């Protein structure tokens, strides 16, 4: 079974970036200064949902955007497909 990618995380990244008045290039540069090997193209793929974000990059973005982790996941919900027990 393939895990479905949730595009809302990307939308939230875009919203947070724009709230900070940053371009994708600027976010990429800040990530690189924090030791994350993220090009603008890779960051763009995070925002479009084409690429899953690494936890280390998410931690760095929390500092760049000066936000809470909850803001990355705002609006995400778990769909109930099958019981867990």
C-alpha positions in Angstrom: 0.0 0.0 0.0 1.4 3.4 -1.0 1.3 6.2 1.4 -0.6 9.2 0.0 1.3 12.5 0.1 -0.5 15.3 1.8 -0.2 18.6 -0.1 -1.3 20.8 2.8 2.1 20.8 4.4 3.5 22.4 1.3 0.7 25.0 1.3 1.5 25.8 4.9 5.3 26.2 4.1 4.4 28.6 1.3 2.1 30.6 3.6 4.7 30.8 6.3 7.4 31.9 3.9 5.2 34.6 2.4 4.3 35.9 5.9 8.0 36.3 6.5 8.4 38.2 3.2 11.0 35.7 2.0 11.6 34.2 -1.5 12.3 30.6 -2.1 15.9 31.6 -2.8 16.2 33.4 0.5 14.8 30.4 2.4 17.2 28.1 0.7 20.1 30.3 1.5 19.1 30.5 5.2 18.7 26.7 5.3 22.2 26.3 3.9 23.6 28.6 6.5 22.0 26.3 9.1 23.7 23.3 7.6 20.8 21.9 5.5 21.7 21.0 1.9 18.5 22.4 0.3 18.6 24.1 -3.1 15.9 26.4 -4.2 14.6 23.6 -6.5 14.4 21.2 -3.6 12.6 23.8 -1.4 10.2 24.4 -4.2 9.4 20.7 -4.4 8.7 20.8 -0.6 6.1 23.6 -1.2 4.5 21.8 -4.2 4.3 18.5 -2.2 6.5 16.7 -4.8 9.1 15.9 -2.1 8.8 14.9 1.5 10.5 17.2 3.8 13.3 15.9 6.1 12.8 16.5 9.8 16.2 18.3 10.1 14.9 20.8 7.4 11.6 21.2 9.3 13.5 22.1 12.5 15.6 24.7 10.6 12.5 26.1 9.0 10.9 26.5 12.4 13.7 28.8 13.3 13.7 30.7 10.0 10.0 31.3 10.1 9.9 31.9 13.8 6.8 29.7 14.2 5.5 26.8 16.2 5.5 23.3 14.8 1.7 23.2 14.8 1.7 25.9 12.1 3.4 23.4 9.6 0.5 21.0 10.2 -2.4 23.5 10.3 -5.4 22.1 8.6 -4.1 18.6 8.2 -6.4 15.8 9.4 -6.3 12.1 9.5 -8.9 10.3 7.3 -10.4 7.3 9.0 -10.2 4.5 6.5 -9.9 1.3 8.6 -9.9 0.7 12.4 -6.5 0.5 14.0 -7.4 -2.3 16.4 
